[in-house]
Amino acid sequence: MNTLTNNSIDRVAAKQVRFTGKVLRVSLSDGREVSLRIDQVDWLRWLAKATPKQRANWSIEPGGYAIYWEDLDDGIEACHLFDLQPIFQKPALTAGKTEPRRKRAKTLV
């Protein structure tokens, strides 16, 4: 079996970061812009809780592979902006409705 590999993959890098309210906007080296609502992405909850001043203190790591917030001691790798896994949290339950209870496993004595 033959396998074709591409050893000359160009990686997309983060170039610029800005916020519009609770929306993180990352400009990429290929001209695209990725926008994420930080209050709806579970793994960005820490950024949603940050103050505007803390969010403004970011830097791009060498090569543009990640964005780092010094004041928060945390960051995001650019590749995670393209993750194919669902990133939005489950919608809130309607008032008065609860999730179905799971059956308890019987314990053997």
C-alpha positions, 0 to 999 in steps of 0.5 A: 500500500502506498501512502502519500504524505506532504512534508511541506505543510504550511501552518496557519498562525495567529497574527492579531487578537481583539475582543468585541464584547464577549467575542474573541476574534483571532486574525490568522496568517492566511487572511481568515479571522476566527470568532468565538463567543468566550461565554459559550465555549467551555474551555474558554470559561477562564477568559470569559471571567477575566476583566477587559484589562486582563483580556487586553494583556495578550501576546502571540507566542513565537511563530504564532502557534499560541496566544498567551495572557500573562495576567491570567497565566493561560493561553490558547494554541491556534490549532484548538481554534479549528478543533472539530469537536463540538465546542458549545455547551448544552443549552440551559434546561427550561425552568421546571424541567430536569434531566432524566435520572439515571438508574442506580446500579444495584450493589451486590452484598 
